[in-house]
Amino acid sequence: MIVILGAIAGAMWGVRSSRQRNGDRKDIAQYAAVGGILGGLIGLFVTIGIEKIL
């Protein structure tokens, strides 16, 4: 669940970042994809960390 939330938050961050830089549709899609991947990876590491602690 944390991975999905991280991916969504990362994609939203990517879209916002691209729009601030006046990107076109392709730029927005690329930034959203990269942000989603990074957010998902961070969520994965957080999930693994939580599982190790518990």
N, CA, C and O atoms as a Maestro MAE file, in Angstrom:
{
 s_m_m2io_version
 :::
 2.0.0
}

f_m_ct {
 s_m_title
 :::
 protein
 m_atom[216] {
  # First column is atom index #
  i_m_mmod_type
  r_m_x_coord
  r_m_y_coord
  r_m_z_coord
  i_m_residue_number
  s_m_chain_name
  s_m_pdb_residue_name
  s_m_pdb_atom_name
  i_m_atomic_number
  :::
  1 25 0.815 -1.186 0.000 1 A "MET " " N  " 7
  2 3 0.000 0.000 0.000 1 A "MET " " CA " 6
  3 2 0.868 1.262 0.000 1 A "MET " " C  " 6
  4 15 0.555 2.244 -0.673 1 A "MET " " O  " 8
  5 25 1.945 1.218 0.754 2 A "ILE " " N  " 7
  6 3 2.835 2.372 0.811 2 A "ILE " " CA " 6
  7 2 3.497 2.593 -0.549 2 A "ILE " " C  " 6
  8 15 3.749 3.730 -0.948 2 A "ILE " " O  " 8
  9 25 3.773 1.509 -1.250 3 A "VAL " " N  " 7
  10 3 4.405 1.623 -2.562 3 A "VAL " " CA " 6
  11 2 3.475 2.341 -3.538 3 A "VAL " " C  " 6
  12 15 3.912 3.200 -4.304 3 A "VAL " " O  " 8
  13 25 2.208 1.991 -3.506 4 A "ILE " " N  " 7
  14 3 1.239 2.620 -4.406 4 A "ILE " " CA " 6
  15 2 1.085 4.102 -4.089 4 A "ILE " " C  " 6
  16 15 1.048 4.938 -4.992 4 A "ILE " " O  " 8
  17 25 0.996 4.423 -2.796 5 A "LEU " " N  " 7
  18 3 0.882 5.832 -2.403 5 A "LEU " " CA " 6
  19 2 2.128 6.612 -2.796 5 A "LEU " " C  " 6
  20 15 2.039 7.764 -3.222 5 A "LEU " " O  " 8
  21 25 3.293 5.980 -2.653 6 A "GLY " " N  " 7
  22 3 4.539 6.637 -3.057 6 A "GLY " " CA " 6
  23 2 4.586 6.884 -4.555 6 A "GLY " " C  " 6
  24 15 5.035 7.940 -5.002 6 A "GLY " " O  " 8
  25 25 4.126 5.915 -5.326 7 A "ALA " " N  " 7
  26 3 4.120 6.068 -6.782 7 A "ALA " " CA " 6
  27 2 3.170 7.180 -7.218 7 A "ALA " " C  " 6
  28 15 3.498 7.971 -8.102 7 A "ALA " " O  " 8
  29 25 2.007 7.239 -6.603 8 A "ILE " " N  " 7
  30 3 1.042 8.285 -6.946 8 A "ILE " " CA " 6
  31 2 1.565 9.656 -6.552 8 A "ILE " " C  " 6
  32 15 1.462 10.612 -7.321 8 A "ILE " " O  " 8
  33 25 2.129 9.750 -5.348 9 A "ALA " " N  " 7
  34 3 2.680 11.027 -4.894 9 A "ALA " " CA " 6
  35 2 3.850 11.462 -5.772 9 A "ALA " " C  " 6
  36 15 3.985 12.644 -6.087 9 A "ALA " " O  " 8
  37 25 4.692 10.515 -6.165 10 A "GLY " " N  " 7
  38 3 5.814 10.839 -7.041 10 A "GLY " " CA " 6
  39 2 5.357 11.310 -8.412 10 A "GLY " " C  " 6
  40 15 5.941 12.232 -8.982 10 A "GLY " " O  " 8
  41 25 4.322 10.685 -8.941 11 A "ALA " " N  " 7
  42 3 3.790 11.101 -10.234 11 A "ALA " " CA " 6
  43 2 3.192 12.503 -10.151 11 A "ALA " " C  " 6
  44 15 3.364 13.317 -11.058 11 A "ALA " " O  " 8
  45 25 2.495 12.773 -9.061 12 A "MET " " N  " 7
  46 3 1.930 14.112 -8.891 12 A "MET " " CA " 6
  47 2 3.039 15.154 -8.766 12 A "MET " " C  " 6
  48 15 2.928 16.251 -9.314 12 A "MET " " O  " 8
  49 25 4.093 14.815 -8.054 13 A "TRP " " N  " 7
  50 3 5.239 15.716 -7.930 13 A "TRP " " CA " 6
  51 2 5.875 15.968 -9.298 13 A "TRP " " C  " 6
  52 15 6.260 17.096 -9.605 13 A "TRP " " O  " 8
  53 25 5.986 14.911 -10.126 14 A "GLY " " N  " 7
  54 3 6.557 15.054 -11.456 14 A "GLY " " CA " 6
  55 2 5.720 15.945 -12.358 14 A "GLY " " C  " 6
  56 15 6.260 16.768 -13.098 14 A "GLY " " O  " 8
  57 25 4.415 15.787 -12.299 15 A "VAL " " N  " 7
  58 3 3.523 16.625 -13.108 15 A "VAL " " CA " 6
  59 2 3.655 18.083 -12.696 15 A "VAL " " C  " 6
  60 15 3.761 18.969 -13.543 15 A "VAL " " O  " 8
  61 25 3.648 18.327 -11.388 16 A "ARG " " N  " 7
  62 3 3.753 19.709 -10.903 16 A "ARG " " CA " 6
  63 2 5.096 20.323 -11.290 16 A "ARG " " C  " 6
  64 15 5.164 21.488 -11.682 16 A "ARG " " O  " 8
  65 25 6.152 19.539 -11.177 17 A "SER " " N  " 7
  66 3 7.478 20.034 -11.521 17 A "SER " " CA " 6
  67 2 7.579 20.380 -13.008 17 A "SER " " C  " 6
  68 15 8.168 21.395 -13.379 17 A "SER " " O  " 8
  69 25 7.001 19.531 -13.847 18 A "SER " " N  " 7
  70 3 7.049 19.784 -15.282 18 A "SER " " CA " 6
  71 2 6.213 21.000 -15.674 18 A "SER " " C  " 6
  72 15 6.610 21.776 -16.544 18 A "SER " " O  " 8
  73 25 5.072 21.162 -15.042 19 A "ARG " " N  " 7
  74 3 4.231 22.313 -15.363 19 A "ARG " " CA " 6
  75 2 4.887 23.624 -14.944 19 A "ARG " " C  " 6
  76 15 4.714 24.648 -15.605 19 A "ARG " " O  " 8
  77 25 5.640 23.593 -13.844 20 A "GLN " " N  " 7
  78 3 6.335 24.802 -13.412 20 A "GLN " " CA " 6
  79 2 7.418 25.199 -14.411 20 A "GLN " " C  " 6
  80 15 7.762 26.374 -14.537 20 A "GLN " " O  " 8
  81 25 7.950 24.205 -15.116 21 A "ARG " " N  " 7
  82 3 8.992 24.471 -16.115 21 A "ARG " " CA " 6
  83 2 8.417 24.644 -17.515 21 A "ARG " " C  " 6
  84 15 9.156 24.641 -18.500 21 A "ARG " " O  " 8
  85 25 7.097 24.794 -17.604 22 A "ASN " " N  " 7
  86 3 6.380 25.009 -18.869 22 A "ASN " " CA " 6
  87 2 6.613 23.889 -19.875 22 A "ASN " " C  " 6
  88 15 6.882 24.148 -21.048 22 A "ASN " " O  " 8
  89 25 6.509 22.649 -19.418 23 A "GLY " " N  " 7
  90 3 6.693 21.508 -20.302 23 A "GLY " " CA " 6
  91 2 5.431 21.201 -21.090 23 A "GLY " " C  " 6
  92 15 4.321 21.520 -20.663 23 A "GLY " " O  " 8
  93 25 5.618 20.577 -22.247 24 A "ASP " " N  " 7
  94 3 4.452 20.165 -23.028 24 A "ASP " " CA " 6
  95 2 3.961 18.804 -22.517 24 A "ASP " " C  " 6
  96 15 4.426 18.323 -21.484 24 A "ASP " " O  " 8
  97 25 3.025 18.188 -23.242 25 A "ARG " " N  " 7
  98 3 2.419 16.940 -22.774 25 A "ARG " " CA " 6
  99 2 3.437 15.813 -22.632 25 A "ARG " " C  " 6
  100 15 3.358 15.020 -21.694 25 A "ARG " " O  " 8
  101 25 4.378 15.740 -23.546 26 A "LYS " " N  " 7
  102 3 5.388 14.680 -23.470 26 A "LYS " " CA " 6
  103 2 6.298 14.867 -22.263 26 A "LYS " " C  " 6
  104 15 6.669 13.894 -21.607 26 A "LYS " " O  " 8
  105 25 6.656 16.101 -21.971 27 A "ASP " " N  " 7
  106 3 7.470 16.378 -20.793 27 A "ASP " " CA " 6
  107 2 6.720 16.016 -19.520 27 A "ASP " " C  " 6
  108 15 7.287 15.420 -18.604 27 A "ASP " " O  " 8
  109 25 5.451 16.377 -19.467 28 A "ILE " " N  " 7
  110 3 4.648 16.074 -18.291 28 A "ILE " " CA " 6
  111 2 4.559 14.569 -18.085 28 A "ILE " " C  " 6
  112 15 4.684 14.088 -16.959 28 A "ILE " " O  " 8
  113 25 4.343 13.822 -19.167 29 A "ALA " " N  " 7
  114 3 4.251 12.366 -19.057 29 A "ALA " " CA " 6
  115 2 5.574 11.759 -18.589 29 A "ALA " " C  " 6
  116 15 5.584 10.848 -17.762 29 A "ALA " " O  " 8
  117 25 6.684 12.263 -19.117 30 A "GLN " " N  " 7
  118 3 7.982 11.725 -18.729 30 A "GLN " " CA " 6
  119 2 8.295 12.035 -17.268 30 A "GLN " " C  " 6
  120 15 8.757 11.162 -16.535 30 A "GLN " " O  " 8
  121 25 8.051 13.250 -16.849 31 A "TYR " " N  " 7
  122 3 8.298 13.619 -15.454 31 A "TYR " " CA " 6
  123 2 7.399 12.813 -14.518 31 A "TYR " " C  " 6
  124 15 7.839 12.391 -13.448 31 A "TYR " " O  " 8
  125 25 6.143 12.596 -14.912 32 A "ALA " " N  " 7
  126 3 5.229 11.808 -14.090 32 A "ALA " " CA " 6
  127 2 5.704 10.366 -13.983 32 A "ALA " " C  " 6
  128 15 5.631 9.771 -12.908 32 A "ALA " " O  " 8
  129 25 6.191 9.798 -15.082 33 A "ALA " " N  " 7
  130 3 6.674 8.415 -15.053 33 A "ALA " " CA " 6
  131 2 7.901 8.280 -14.155 33 A "ALA " " C  " 6
  132 15 7.977 7.368 -13.331 33 A "ALA " " O  " 8
  133 25 8.847 9.179 -14.314 34 A "VAL " " N  " 7
  134 3 10.058 9.120 -13.496 34 A "VAL " " CA " 6
  135 2 9.720 9.362 -12.024 34 A "VAL " " C  " 6
  136 15 10.233 8.666 -11.148 34 A "VAL " " O  " 8
  137 25 8.874 10.329 -11.753 35 A "GLY " " N  " 7
  138 3 8.467 10.587 -10.376 35 A "GLY " " CA " 6
  139 2 7.735 9.408 -9.766 35 A "GLY " " C  " 6
  140 15 7.933 9.088 -8.594 35 A "GLY " " O  " 8
  141 25 6.893 8.763 -10.553 36 A "GLY " " N  " 7
  142 3 6.181 7.583 -10.068 36 A "GLY " " CA " 6
  143 2 7.114 6.434 -9.744 36 A "GLY " " C  " 6
  144 15 6.934 5.742 -8.741 36 A "GLY " " O  " 8
  145 25 8.112 6.231 -10.593 37 A "ILE " " N  " 7
  146 3 9.092 5.167 -10.344 37 A "ILE " " CA " 6
  147 2 9.891 5.464 -9.076 37 A "ILE " " C  " 6
  148 15 10.075 4.589 -8.231 37 A "ILE " " O  " 8
  149 25 10.359 6.693 -8.952 38 A "LEU " " N  " 7
  150 3 11.133 7.052 -7.762 38 A "LEU " " CA " 6
  151 2 10.283 6.963 -6.494 38 A "LEU " " C  " 6
  152 15 10.747 6.463 -5.469 38 A "LEU " " O  " 8
  153 25 9.057 7.440 -6.560 39 A "GLY " " N  " 7
  154 3 8.165 7.349 -5.409 39 A "GLY " " CA " 6
  155 2 7.863 5.910 -5.032 39 A "GLY " " C  " 6
  156 15 7.793 5.574 -3.850 39 A "GLY " " O  " 8
  157 25 7.686 5.066 -6.028 40 A "GLY " " N  " 7
  158 3 7.450 3.652 -5.765 40 A "GLY " " CA " 6
  159 2 8.648 2.975 -5.120 40 A "GLY " " C  " 6
  160 15 8.493 2.156 -4.214 40 A "GLY " " O  " 8
  161 25 9.842 3.316 -5.586 41 A "LEU " " N  " 7
  162 3 11.050 2.748 -4.989 41 A "LEU " " CA " 6
  163 2 11.232 3.202 -3.540 41 A "LEU " " C  " 6
  164 15 11.583 2.405 -2.670 41 A "LEU " " O  " 8
  165 25 10.992 4.479 -3.294 42 A "ILE " " N  " 7
  166 3 11.093 4.973 -1.918 42 A "ILE " " CA " 6
  167 2 10.055 4.273 -1.041 42 A "ILE " " C  " 6
  168 15 10.361 3.881 0.085 42 A "ILE " " O  " 8
  169 25 8.838 4.113 -1.546 43 A "GLY " " N  " 7
  170 3 7.805 3.396 -0.803 43 A "GLY " " CA " 6
  171 2 8.182 1.952 -0.546 43 A "GLY " " C  " 6
  172 15 7.872 1.405 0.512 43 A "GLY " " O  " 8
  173 25 8.854 1.325 -1.512 44 A "LEU " " N  " 7
  174 3 9.303 -0.052 -1.337 44 A "LEU " " CA " 6
  175 2 10.324 -0.151 -0.214 44 A "LEU " " C  " 6
  176 15 10.241 -1.047 0.626 44 A "LEU " " O  " 8
  177 25 11.287 0.765 -0.196 45 A "PHE " " N  " 7
  178 3 12.296 0.745 0.857 45 A "PHE " " CA " 6
  179 2 11.682 1.039 2.223 45 A "PHE " " C  " 6
  180 15 12.085 0.448 3.225 45 A "PHE " " O  " 8
  181 25 10.716 1.944 2.268 46 A "VAL " " N  " 7
  182 3 10.032 2.218 3.537 46 A "VAL " " CA " 6
  183 2 9.282 0.977 4.012 46 A "VAL " " C  " 6
  184 15 9.310 0.655 5.200 46 A "VAL " " O  " 8
  185 25 8.618 0.284 3.105 47 A "THR " " N  " 7
  186 3 7.888 -0.928 3.458 47 A "THR " " CA " 6
  187 2 8.843 -2.005 3.985 47 A "THR " " C  " 6
  188 15 8.546 -2.660 4.983 47 A "THR " " O  " 8
  189 25 9.971 -2.186 3.328 48 A "ILE " " N  " 7
  190 3 10.960 -3.161 3.784 48 A "ILE " " CA " 6
  191 2 11.487 -2.777 5.160 48 A "ILE " " C  " 6
  192 15 11.645 -3.636 6.027 48 A "ILE " " O  " 8
  193 25 11.757 -1.502 5.361 49 A "GLY " " N  " 7
  194 3 12.228 -1.036 6.663 49 A "GLY " " CA " 6
  195 2 11.218 -1.293 7.766 49 A "GLY " " C  " 6
  196 15 11.581 -1.721 8.861 49 A "GLY " " O  " 8
  197 25 9.952 -1.031 7.478 50 A "ILE " " N  " 7
  198 3 8.903 -1.270 8.478 50 A "ILE " " CA " 6
  199 2 8.795 -2.746 8.800 50 A "ILE " " C  " 6
  200 15 8.636 -3.117 9.963 50 A "ILE " " O  " 8
  201 25 8.881 -3.594 7.783 51 A "GLU " " N  " 7
  202 3 8.804 -5.031 8.006 51 A "GLU " " CA " 6
  203 2 9.984 -5.549 8.825 51 A "GLU " " C  " 6
  204 15 9.825 -6.461 9.636 51 A "GLU " " O  " 8
  205 25 11.144 -4.980 8.619 52 A "LYS " " N  " 7
  206 3 12.325 -5.388 9.385 52 A "LYS " " CA " 6
  207 2 12.183 -4.999 10.851 52 A "LYS " " C  " 6
  208 15 12.592 -5.746 11.740 52 A "LYS " " O  " 8
  209 25 11.598 -3.824 11.101 53 A "ILE " " N  " 7
  210 3 11.436 -3.345 12.468 53 A "ILE " " CA " 6
  211 2 10.393 -4.205 13.210 53 A "ILE " " C  " 6
  212 15 10.576 -4.545 14.379 53 A "ILE " " O  " 8
  213 25 9.311 -4.546 12.519 54 A "LEU " " N  " 7
  214 3 8.260 -5.325 13.169 54 A "LEU " " CA " 6
  215 2 8.649 -6.769 13.172 54 A "LEU " " C  " 6
  216 15 7.902 -7.608 13.674 54 A "LEU " " O  " 8
  :::
 }
 m_bond[215] {
  # First column is bond index #
  i_m_from
  i_m_to
  i_m_order
  :::
  1 1 2 1
  2 2 3 1
  3 3 4 2
  4 3 5 1
  5 5 6 1
  6 6 7 1
  7 7 8 2
  8 7 9 1
  9 9 10 1
  10 10 11 1
  11 11 12 2
  12 11 13 1
  13 13 14 1
  14 14 15 1
  15 15 16 2
  16 15 17 1
  17 17 18 1
  18 18 19 1
  19 19 20 2
  20 19 21 1
  21 21 22 1
  22 22 23 1
  23 23 24 2
  24 23 25 1
  25 25 26 1
  26 26 27 1
  27 27 28 2
  28 27 29 1
  29 29 30 1
  30 30 31 1
  31 31 32 2
  32 31 33 1
  33 33 34 1
  34 34 35 1
  35 35 36 2
  36 35 37 1
  37 37 38 1
  38 38 39 1
  39 39 40 2
  40 39 41 1
  41 41 42 1
  42 42 43 1
  43 43 44 2
  44 43 45 1
  45 45 46 1
  46 46 47 1
  47 47 48 2
  48 47 49 1
  49 49 50 1
  50 50 51 1
  51 51 52 2
  52 51 53 1
  53 53 54 1
  54 54 55 1
  55 55 56 2
  56 55 57 1
  57 57 58 1
  58 58 59 1
  59 59 60 2
  60 59 61 1
  61 61 62 1
  62 62 63 1
  63 63 64 2
  64 63 65 1
  65 65 66 1
  66 66 67 1
  67 67 68 2
  68 67 69 1
  69 69 70 1
  70 70 71 1
  71 71 72 2
  72 71 73 1
  73 73 74 1
  74 74 75 1
  75 75 76 2
  76 75 77 1
  77 77 78 1
  78 78 79 1
  79 79 80 2
  80 79 81 1
  81 81 82 1
  82 82 83 1
  83 83 84 2
  84 83 85 1
  85 85 86 1
  86 86 87 1
  87 87 88 2
  88 87 89 1
  89 89 90 1
  90 90 91 1
  91 91 92 2
  92 91 93 1
  93 93 94 1
  94 94 95 1
  95 95 96 2
  96 95 97 1
  97 97 98 1
  98 98 99 1
  99 99 100 2
  100 99 101 1
  101 101 102 1
  102 102 103 1
  103 103 104 2
  104 103 105 1
  105 105 106 1
  106 106 107 1
  107 107 108 2
  108 107 109 1
  109 109 110 1
  110 110 111 1
  111 111 112 2
  112 111 113 1
  113 113 114 1
  114 114 115 1
  115 115 116 2
  116 115 117 1
  117 117 118 1
  118 118 119 1
  119 119 120 2
  120 119 121 1
  121 121 122 1
  122 122 123 1
  123 123 124 2
  124 123 125 1
  125 125 126 1
  126 126 127 1
  127 127 128 2
  128 127 129 1
  129 129 130 1
  130 130 131 1
  131 131 132 2
  132 131 133 1
  133 133 134 1
  134 134 135 1
  135 135 136 2
  136 135 137 1
  137 137 138 1
  138 138 139 1
  139 139 140 2
  140 139 141 1
  141 141 142 1
  142 142 143 1
  143 143 144 2
  144 143 145 1
  145 145 146 1
  146 146 147 1
  147 147 148 2
  148 147 149 1
  149 149 150 1
  150 150 151 1
  151 151 152 2
  152 151 153 1
  153 153 154 1
  154 154 155 1
  155 155 156 2
  156 155 157 1
  157 157 158 1
  158 158 159 1
  159 159 160 2
  160 159 161 1
  161 161 162 1
  162 162 163 1
  163 163 164 2
  164 163 165 1
  165 165 166 1
  166 166 167 1
  167 167 168 2
  168 167 169 1
  169 169 170 1
  170 170 171 1
  171 171 172 2
  172 171 173 1
  173 173 174 1
  174 174 175 1
  175 175 176 2
  176 175 177 1
  177 177 178 1
  178 178 179 1
  179 179 180 2
  180 179 181 1
  181 181 182 1
  182 182 183 1
  183 183 184 2
  184 183 185 1
  185 185 186 1
  186 186 187 1
  187 187 188 2
  188 187 189 1
  189 189 190 1
  190 190 191 1
  191 191 192 2
  192 191 193 1
  193 193 194 1
  194 194 195 1
  195 195 196 2
  196 195 197 1
  197 197 198 1
  198 198 199 1
  199 199 200 2
  200 199 201 1
  201 201 202 1
  202 202 203 1
  203 203 204 2
  204 203 205 1
  205 205 206 1
  206 206 207 1
  207 207 208 2
  208 207 209 1
  209 209 210 1
  210 210 211 1
  211 211 212 2
  212 211 213 1
  213 213 214 1
  214 214 215 1
  215 215 216 2
  :::
 }
}
